[in-house]
Amino acid sequence: MSFALCERVRIRGKNITGEIIDVYRGENDGVTYYTVESDEPEDAQGEWPLYDCTEEQIEKI
């Protein structure tokens, strides 16, 4: 399964939902990574955490 930019996903095992904001291939391992921006801010400053995930770590919602 592949994912696209702006797609809504859930990070498995963390129950974090968010949106894919970047897709890139790792330079050293050749694995495709998806950068997911969380739906929930991390702190009072409104910083939304980013998570770099492999295809196996996320699922469509």
N, C-alpha and C positions, 0 to 999 in steps of 0.2 A: 504494500500500500504506500502511496506517496501522498505528501501533503503540499499545500500551496500557501503562498503569502496571504495573510489576512484570514486564514482559516482558524476557526475556534476549536481548541483542543483542551484535553485534560491530561495532566502529567500523572501517569500511573504511579501508585505507591505514595504520592504526596497529596492527592486529591486537590491539586491546584489547577484552576482553569485560567485560560488566557488566549492570546492571539499570536499566531506566528508572524513575526516581524522581519525575519531574515532567514535565508537558507544558504548554507555554504558547505563546501567539501573540505574536510580536514587535510592540511598539507602533508602531515606525516603518516596518517592512517588511511586516507582516502574515503573515510566514512562521511556520509551526509549528515549534517547537523542542522537542527531547527532551533532558532532563538525564539523563545516564547516569553511574551511580556504578560505578567500576572494581571488578573482583573482587580486585585486588591492592593492598595498601596502598602508599602512595608513600614512606613513610619509617618509621623505627623507632618513631615515636609512634603508628603505626597509622592515619594519616590516609588515607582513601580519596579519590582525586582524582575530581572531577566534571567532566564534559565536556558542553557544550551543542552538540547536533548537529541538523542538518536531516535530514529523511527520507532524502535521497539519501546521507547519510554513514553510515547504519547498516543492518544486515541482521539478520534473525532467526536465532537459532541453536537 
